[in-house]
Amino acid sequence: MAVSVEIRLRSLEEYIKRRHGKTRNTTPDEEMVIFRYADQIIEYVKDNWPVDTGTSRDRWLYEFKATAGRLSLFVENPMFYSEFVHRAGGSPNDPLWRRIVPEAWAIFKEPMLADVRRRVDATERAIERKKKGRSEGLLDLLRRPDFVDTFAEFFGV
């Protein structure tokens, strides 16, 4: 059997809803912060995983799933025997992942949540500026697909 642990990010869901006034999808910048911490969680798990051949250690990965109103980070190991890995002298009835994954989350939870909240705040400030009609800079214009379409006939796109 494989290991799959869902870490539901409810406090971030609520924070985004409170700041935005309703649920919304996460932005790529917000997700990059989550990915950076998810990488650290996986590294922590790998560093604390016993090694015989290294196969199950190397199979740890994460997946982030985001829909408006639901954010989840899955920490997974698809190796069929990873559910039973334990320390030498331990018991397969006390699998190591049940201790290591929550331990990793406990270490990185608060710093990750704080950094993502800061990124959400920055996103919300940008949305407010946009709503207030702040003039766009050249880079803002270039990021707009409708602006690029204006020049399509000149550039052949």
Secondary structure by P-SEA (a helix, b strand, c coil): cbbbbbbcaaaaaaaaaaaacbbbbbcaaaaaaaaaaaaaaaaaaaaaccccccccccccbbbbbbcccbbbbbbbbccccccccccccccccccccccaaaaaaaacaaaaaaaaaaaaaaaaaaaaaaaacccccaaaaaacaaaaaaacccccc
